[in-house]
Amino acid sequence: MELAPLTTLLLPAALAAIMVSLGLELRPADFRRILSRPRGVAIGLANLLVVSPLLALAIADLLGLPAGLAVGLVLLGASPGGTMANILTHLARGDTALSLTMTAISSLLAVVTVPAYLELAQARFDAGGLVGDLSMAGVVARVFLVTVVPVALGMALRHRWPERVAAARPAVGKAAAALFALVVVGAVAAEAGTVVDHLGDVAAAAIALNVAAMAVSFAVATAARLGDRQATAIALELGVHNATLAIAVGASVAPALTVPAAVYSAVMFITGGLFARVMHRRNARRPQPASPAAG
């Protein structure tokens, strides 16, 4: 299977659909919430924008991943949270509003953070020969077009036709999920040789990043005296990344960069689902309103 048609058509379409579906869930109030609840949002975003990418870099270093896979893992770690994190947070009885806020803000900040960490990883793992002359302006433009623009479109549609959007949201969500699955399968198939050759390394790295990110972020949130619901949202935000964004950006730079995100996509639903199940029981036993500590 050739990767070019996947990169030029399906990847951007899938990611745009997912980001539009996110925008349909958002209102301006979700962005203003950072002012009313700054501590919870700040701690969550610090984990997402700093801890997660640095964990990915450390794990890639520790496991001695080949340059392409190492850069791909860091690219994944730098990607924002995904809509599945919001869904799992809701199912876990976590702070869904905090989850939505972190996803929305990190998706917009991805225009800056994803290219920055991509450049850092390229230099750290000496991947210049793999990715070529990387144009940061080009990466920024691509991330902007597949994140900010679709989110803004989704929000505009919700504002203009709230009733129609409310009725269409379930169907849009299912379509986005189907496209996501198609992209993951296509990316794995396109890089089947690389996946098979490095499956052990990639699987170990994906699981290590997923578990470490959730564990560290939950511990940080707890140490900061946030409630269990806020800690649940933050941990799931770090455990369930927008892998489609990592695949789309990686494929536009070098095909090998897509492999960690494709493998991670299968891992994150298992570990994230198990964590959500445990926290659902815990949060149900100890019901708590939004903690003042979150703001």
Contacts in CASP RR format, 6 or more apart in sequence:
PFRMAT RR
TARGET T0000
AUTHOR 0000-0000-0000
METHOD contacts of the structure
MODEL  1
MELAPLTTLLLPAALAAIMVSLGLELRPADFRRILSRPRGVAIGLANLLV
VSPLLALAIADLLGLPAGLAVGLVLLGASPGGTMANILTHLARGDTALSL
TMTAISSLLAVVTVPAYLELAQARFDAGGLVGDLSMAGVVARVFLVTVVP
VALGMALRHRWPERVAAARPAVGKAAAALFALVVVGAVAAEAGTVVDHLG
DVAAAAIALNVAAMAVSFAVATAARLGDRQATAIALELGVHNATLAIAVG
ASVAPALTVPAAVYSAVMFITGGLFARVMHRRNARRPQPASPAAG
1 186 0 8 1.000
1 189 0 8 1.000
1 190 0 8 1.000
2 190 0 8 1.000
3 187 0 8 1.000
3 190 0 8 1.000
3 191 0 8 1.000
3 251 0 8 1.000
3 255 0 8 1.000
3 258 0 8 1.000
6 183 0 8 1.000
6 186 0 8 1.000
6 187 0 8 1.000
6 190 0 8 1.000
6 251 0 8 1.000
7 248 0 8 1.000
7 251 0 8 1.000
7 252 0 8 1.000
10 179 0 8 1.000
10 182 0 8 1.000
10 183 0 8 1.000
10 186 0 8 1.000
11 183 0 8 1.000
11 187 0 8 1.000
11 244 0 8 1.000
11 247 0 8 1.000
11 248 0 8 1.000
11 251 0 8 1.000
12 145 0 8 1.000
12 146 0 8 1.000
12 248 0 8 1.000
13 179 0 8 1.000
14 176 0 8 1.000
14 179 0 8 1.000
14 180 0 8 1.000
14 182 0 8 1.000
14 183 0 8 1.000
14 244 0 8 1.000
14 248 0 8 1.000
15 146 0 8 1.000
15 147 0 8 1.000
15 150 0 8 1.000
15 183 0 8 1.000
15 244 0 8 1.000
15 245 0 8 1.000
15 248 0 8 1.000
16 146 0 8 1.000
16 149 0 8 1.000
16 150 0 8 1.000
17 150 0 8 1.000
17 172 0 8 1.000
17 175 0 8 1.000
17 176 0 8 1.000
17 179 0 8 1.000
18 82 0 8 1.000
18 83 0 8 1.000
18 150 0 8 1.000
18 176 0 8 1.000
18 179 0 8 1.000
18 180 0 8 1.000
18 242 0 8 1.000
18 244 0 8 1.000
19 107 0 8 1.000
19 146 0 8 1.000
19 147 0 8 1.000
19 150 0 8 1.000
19 151 0 8 1.000
20 150 0 8 1.000
20 151 0 8 1.000
20 153 0 8 1.000
20 154 0 8 1.000
20 157 0 8 1.000
20 172 0 8 1.000
20 176 0 8 1.000
21 83 0 8 1.000
21 154 0 8 1.000
21 169 0 8 1.000
21 172 0 8 1.000
21 173 0 8 1.000
21 175 0 8 1.000
21 176 0 8 1.000
22 82 0 8 1.000
22 83 0 8 1.000
22 103 0 8 1.000
22 104 0 8 1.000
22 107 0 8 1.000
22 150 0 8 1.000
22 151 0 8 1.000
22 154 0 8 1.000
23 104 0 8 1.000
23 150 0 8 1.000
23 151 0 8 1.000
23 152 0 8 1.000
23 153 0 8 1.000
23 154 0 8 1.000
23 155 0 8 1.000
23 158 0 8 1.000
24 154 0 8 1.000
24 155 0 8 1.000
24 157 0 8 1.000
24 158 0 8 1.000
24 165 0 8 1.000
24 168 0 8 1.000
24 169 0 8 1.000
24 172 0 8 1.000
25 83 0 8 1.000
25 86 0 8 1.000
25 100 0 8 1.000
25 158 0 8 1.000
25 169 0 8 1.000
26 100 0 8 1.000
26 104 0 8 1.000
26 151 0 8 1.000
26 154 0 8 1.000
26 155 0 8 1.000
26 158 0 8 1.000
27 155 0 8 1.000
27 158 0 8 1.000
27 159 0 8 1.000
28 155 0 8 1.000
30 97 0 8 1.000
30 100 0 8 1.000
30 101 0 8 1.000
30 104 0 8 1.000
31 101 0 8 1.000
31 104 0 8 1.000
31 105 0 8 1.000
33 41 0 8 1.000
33 97 0 8 1.000
33 98 0 8 1.000
33 101 0 8 1.000
34 41 0 8 1.000
34 42 0 8 1.000
34 101 0 8 1.000
34 105 0 8 1.000
36 295 0 8 1.000
37 98 0 8 1.000
37 101 0 8 1.000
37 290 0 8 1.000
37 294 0 8 1.000
37 295 0 8 1.000
38 295 0 8 1.000
39 224 0 8 1.000
39 226 0 8 1.000
39 293 0 8 1.000
39 294 0 8 1.000
39 295 0 8 1.000
40 98 0 8 1.000
40 221 0 8 1.000
40 224 0 8 1.000
40 226 0 8 1.000
40 230 0 8 1.000
40 234 0 8 1.000
40 293 0 8 1.000
40 294 0 8 1.000
40 295 0 8 1.000
41 98 0 8 1.000
41 101 0 8 1.000
41 102 0 8 1.000
41 105 0 8 1.000
43 220 0 8 1.000
43 221 0 8 1.000
43 224 0 8 1.000
43 226 0 8 1.000
43 234 0 8 1.000
44 98 0 8 1.000
44 102 0 8 1.000
44 217 0 8 1.000
44 221 0 8 1.000
44 234 0 8 1.000
44 237 0 8 1.000
45 102 0 8 1.000
45 105 0 8 1.000
45 106 0 8 1.000
45 109 0 8 1.000
47 213 0 8 1.000
47 216 0 8 1.000
47 217 0 8 1.000
47 220 0 8 1.000
47 221 0 8 1.000
47 234 0 8 1.000
47 237 0 8 1.000
47 238 0 8 1.000
48 80 0 8 1.000
48 81 0 8 1.000
48 102 0 8 1.000
48 106 0 8 1.000
48 217 0 8 1.000
48 234 0 8 1.000
48 237 0 8 1.000
48 238 0 8 1.000
49 78 0 8 1.000
49 106 0 8 1.000
49 109 0 8 1.000
49 113 0 8 1.000
51 213 0 8 1.000
51 216 0 8 1.000
51 217 0 8 1.000
51 220 0 8 1.000
51 238 0 8 1.000
52 77 0 8 1.000
52 78 0 8 1.000
52 209 0 8 1.000
52 213 0 8 1.000
52 217 0 8 1.000
52 238 0 8 1.000
52 241 0 8 1.000
53 74 0 8 1.000
53 77 0 8 1.000
53 78 0 8 1.000
53 113 0 8 1.000
53 117 0 8 1.000
55 77 0 8 1.000
55 209 0 8 1.000
55 212 0 8 1.000
55 213 0 8 1.000
55 216 0 8 1.000
56 73 0 8 1.000
56 74 0 8 1.000
56 76 0 8 1.000
56 77 0 8 1.000
56 78 0 8 1.000
56 209 0 8 1.000
57 73 0 8 1.000
57 74 0 8 1.000
57 120 0 8 1.000
57 121 0 8 1.000
57 124 0 8 1.000
59 73 0 8 1.000
59 205 0 8 1.000
59 208 0 8 1.000
59 209 0 8 1.000
59 212 0 8 1.000
60 69 0 8 1.000
60 70 0 8 1.000
60 73 0 8 1.000
60 74 0 8 1.000
60 121 0 8 1.000
60 125 0 8 1.000
60 205 0 8 1.000
61 70 0 8 1.000
61 124 0 8 1.000
63 201 0 8 1.000
63 204 0 8 1.000
63 205 0 8 1.000
63 208 0 8 1.000
64 70 0 8 1.000
64 201 0 8 1.000
65 73 0 8 1.000
65 198 0 8 1.000
65 201 0 8 1.000
65 202 0 8 1.000
65 205 0 8 1.000
66 198 0 8 1.000
66 201 0 8 1.000
66 256 0 8 1.000
67 125 0 8 1.000
67 126 0 8 1.000
67 127 0 8 1.000
67 130 0 8 1.000
68 125 0 8 1.000
68 127 0 8 1.000
68 130 0 8 1.000
68 254 0 8 1.000
68 256 0 8 1.000
68 257 0 8 1.000
69 194 0 8 1.000
69 198 0 8 1.000
69 201 0 8 1.000
69 202 0 8 1.000
69 205 0 8 1.000
69 256 0 8 1.000
69 259 0 8 1.000
69 260 0 8 1.000
70 121 0 8 1.000
70 124 0 8 1.000
70 125 0 8 1.000
70 127 0 8 1.000
71 118 0 8 1.000
71 121 0 8 1.000
71 122 0 8 1.000
71 125 0 8 1.000
71 127 0 8 1.000
71 130 0 8 1.000
71 131 0 8 1.000
71 254 0 8 1.000
71 257 0 8 1.000
72 121 0 8 1.000
72 246 0 8 1.000
72 250 0 8 1.000
72 256 0 8 1.000
72 257 0 8 1.000
72 258 0 8 1.000
72 259 0 8 1.000
72 260 0 8 1.000
72 261 0 8 1.000
73 205 0 8 1.000
73 206 0 8 1.000
73 209 0 8 1.000
73 260 0 8 1.000
74 117 0 8 1.000
74 118 0 8 1.000
74 120 0 8 1.000
74 121 0 8 1.000
74 124 0 8 1.000
75 114 0 8 1.000
75 117 0 8 1.000
75 118 0 8 1.000
75 121 0 8 1.000
75 246 0 8 1.000
75 249 0 8 1.000
75 250 0 8 1.000
75 257 0 8 1.000
75 260 0 8 1.000
75 261 0 8 1.000
76 209 0 8 1.000
76 241 0 8 1.000
76 243 0 8 1.000
76 246 0 8 1.000
76 260 0 8 1.000
76 261 0 8 1.000
76 264 0 8 1.000
77 117 0 8 1.000
77 209 0 8 1.000
77 213 0 8 1.000
77 241 0 8 1.000
77 246 0 8 1.000
78 110 0 8 1.000
78 113 0 8 1.000
78 114 0 8 1.000
78 116 0 8 1.000
78 117 0 8 1.000
78 118 0 8 1.000
79 110 0 8 1.000
79 114 0 8 1.000
79 241 0 8 1.000
79 242 0 8 1.000
79 243 0 8 1.000
79 245 0 8 1.000
79 246 0 8 1.000
79 261 0 8 1.000
80 103 0 8 1.000
80 106 0 8 1.000
80 107 0 8 1.000
80 109 0 8 1.000
80 110 0 8 1.000
80 147 0 8 1.000
80 241 0 8 1.000
80 242 0 8 1.000
80 245 0 8 1.000
81 102 0 8 1.000
81 103 0 8 1.000
81 106 0 8 1.000
81 107 0 8 1.000
81 237 0 8 1.000
81 238 0 8 1.000
81 240 0 8 1.000
81 241 0 8 1.000
81 242 0 8 1.000
82 103 0 8 1.000
82 107 0 8 1.000
82 237 0 8 1.000
82 240 0 8 1.000
82 241 0 8 1.000
82 242 0 8 1.000
83 103 0 8 1.000
83 173 0 8 1.000
83 176 0 8 1.000
83 242 0 8 1.000
84 240 0 8 1.000
84 268 0 8 1.000
84 269 0 8 1.000
85 99 0 8 1.000
85 103 0 8 1.000
85 236 0 8 1.000
85 237 0 8 1.000
85 239 0 8 1.000
85 240 0 8 1.000
85 241 0 8 1.000
86 96 0 8 1.000
86 99 0 8 1.000
86 100 0 8 1.000
86 103 0 8 1.000
88 236 0 8 1.000
88 240 0 8 1.000
88 272 0 8 1.000
88 273 0 8 1.000
88 275 0 8 1.000
88 276 0 8 1.000
89 95 0 8 1.000
89 96 0 8 1.000
89 98 0 8 1.000
89 99 0 8 1.000
89 232 0 8 1.000
89 233 0 8 1.000
89 236 0 8 1.000
89 237 0 8 1.000
89 276 0 8 1.000
90 96 0 8 1.000
90 99 0 8 1.000
91 276 0 8 1.000
91 280 0 8 1.000
92 232 0 8 1.000
92 236 0 8 1.000
92 275 0 8 1.000
92 276 0 8 1.000
92 277 0 8 1.000
92 279 0 8 1.000
92 280 0 8 1.000
92 283 0 8 1.000
93 229 0 8 1.000
93 232 0 8 1.000
93 279 0 8 1.000
93 280 0 8 1.000
93 283 0 8 1.000
93 284 0 8 1.000
94 228 0 8 1.000
94 229 0 8 1.000
94 230 0 8 1.000
94 232 0 8 1.000
94 233 0 8 1.000
94 279 0 8 1.000
94 283 0 8 1.000
95 229 0 8 1.000
95 230 0 8 1.000
95 232 0 8 1.000
95 233 0 8 1.000
95 290 0 8 1.000
95 294 0 8 1.000
96 233 0 8 1.000
97 290 0 8 1.000
98 229 0 8 1.000
98 230 0 8 1.000
98 233 0 8 1.000
98 234 0 8 1.000
98 294 0 8 1.000
99 233 0 8 1.000
99 236 0 8 1.000
99 237 0 8 1.000
102 233 0 8 1.000
102 234 0 8 1.000
102 237 0 8 1.000
103 237 0 8 1.000
104 151 0 8 1.000
106 113 0 8 1.000
106 237 0 8 1.000
107 147 0 8 1.000
107 148 0 8 1.000
107 151 0 8 1.000
107 242 0 8 1.000
108 147 0 8 1.000
108 148 0 8 1.000
108 151 0 8 1.000
110 143 0 8 1.000
110 147 0 8 1.000
110 242 0 8 1.000
110 245 0 8 1.000
111 140 0 8 1.000
111 143 0 8 1.000
111 144 0 8 1.000
111 147 0 8 1.000
111 148 0 8 1.000
112 140 0 8 1.000
114 139 0 8 1.000
114 143 0 8 1.000
114 245 0 8 1.000
114 249 0 8 1.000
115 136 0 8 1.000
115 139 0 8 1.000
115 140 0 8 1.000
115 143 0 8 1.000
118 134 0 8 1.000
118 139 0 8 1.000
118 249 0 8 1.000
118 253 0 8 1.000
119 134 0 8 1.000
119 136 0 8 1.000
121 127 0 8 1.000
122 128 0 8 1.000
122 131 0 8 1.000
122 134 0 8 1.000
127 254 0 8 1.000
128 134 0 8 1.000
130 254 0 8 1.000
130 256 0 8 1.000
131 253 0 8 1.000
131 254 0 8 1.000
131 257 0 8 1.000
132 254 0 8 1.000
134 253 0 8 1.000
139 249 0 8 1.000
139 252 0 8 1.000
139 253 0 8 1.000
142 248 0 8 1.000
142 249 0 8 1.000
142 252 0 8 1.000
143 245 0 8 1.000
143 249 0 8 1.000
146 245 0 8 1.000
146 248 0 8 1.000
147 245 0 8 1.000
154 165 0 8 1.000
157 165 0 8 1.000
158 165 0 8 1.000
180 244 0 8 1.000
180 265 0 8 1.000
183 244 0 8 1.000
183 247 0 8 1.000
183 248 0 8 1.000
184 243 0 8 1.000
184 244 0 8 1.000
184 247 0 8 1.000
184 262 0 8 1.000
184 265 0 8 1.000
184 266 0 8 1.000
187 247 0 8 1.000
187 251 0 8 1.000
187 258 0 8 1.000
187 259 0 8 1.000
187 261 0 8 1.000
187 262 0 8 1.000
188 195 0 8 1.000
188 259 0 8 1.000
188 262 0 8 1.000
188 263 0 8 1.000
190 255 0 8 1.000
190 258 0 8 1.000
191 255 0 8 1.000
191 256 0 8 1.000
191 258 0 8 1.000
191 259 0 8 1.000
191 262 0 8 1.000
194 255 0 8 1.000
194 256 0 8 1.000
194 259 0 8 1.000
195 202 0 8 1.000
195 259 0 8 1.000
195 262 0 8 1.000
195 263 0 8 1.000
198 259 0 8 1.000
199 263 0 8 1.000
202 259 0 8 1.000
202 260 0 8 1.000
202 263 0 8 1.000
203 263 0 8 1.000
203 267 0 8 1.000
205 260 0 8 1.000
206 260 0 8 1.000
206 263 0 8 1.000
206 264 0 8 1.000
206 267 0 8 1.000
207 267 0 8 1.000
207 271 0 8 1.000
209 264 0 8 1.000
210 239 0 8 1.000
210 264 0 8 1.000
210 267 0 8 1.000
210 268 0 8 1.000
210 271 0 8 1.000
210 272 0 8 1.000
211 271 0 8 1.000
213 238 0 8 1.000
213 239 0 8 1.000
214 235 0 8 1.000
214 236 0 8 1.000
214 238 0 8 1.000
214 239 0 8 1.000
214 271 0 8 1.000
214 272 0 8 1.000
214 275 0 8 1.000
215 235 0 8 1.000
216 238 0 8 1.000
217 231 0 8 1.000
217 234 0 8 1.000
217 235 0 8 1.000
217 237 0 8 1.000
217 238 0 8 1.000
218 231 0 8 1.000
218 232 0 8 1.000
218 234 0 8 1.000
218 235 0 8 1.000
220 234 0 8 1.000
221 227 0 8 1.000
221 230 0 8 1.000
221 231 0 8 1.000
221 234 0 8 1.000
221 235 0 8 1.000
222 231 0 8 1.000
224 293 0 8 1.000
225 293 0 8 1.000
226 234 0 8 1.000
226 291 0 8 1.000
226 293 0 8 1.000
226 294 0 8 1.000
227 288 0 8 1.000
227 291 0 8 1.000
227 293 0 8 1.000
227 294 0 8 1.000
228 279 0 8 1.000
228 282 0 8 1.000
228 283 0 8 1.000
228 286 0 8 1.000
228 288 0 8 1.000
229 283 0 8 1.000
229 288 0 8 1.000
229 290 0 8 1.000
229 291 0 8 1.000
230 290 0 8 1.000
230 291 0 8 1.000
230 293 0 8 1.000
230 294 0 8 1.000
232 276 0 8 1.000
232 279 0 8 1.000
232 283 0 8 1.000
235 275 0 8 1.000
236 272 0 8 1.000
236 275 0 8 1.000
236 276 0 8 1.000
239 268 0 8 1.000
239 271 0 8 1.000
239 272 0 8 1.000
240 268 0 8 1.000
240 269 0 8 1.000
240 272 0 8 1.000
241 261 0 8 1.000
241 264 0 8 1.000
241 268 0 8 1.000
243 261 0 8 1.000
243 262 0 8 1.000
243 264 0 8 1.000
243 265 0 8 1.000
243 268 0 8 1.000
244 261 0 8 1.000
246 257 0 8 1.000
246 258 0 8 1.000
246 260 0 8 1.000
246 261 0 8 1.000
247 258 0 8 1.000
247 261 0 8 1.000
247 262 0 8 1.000
249 257 0 8 1.000
250 257 0 8 1.000
250 258 0 8 1.000
250 261 0 8 1.000
251 257 0 8 1.000
251 258 0 8 1.000
END
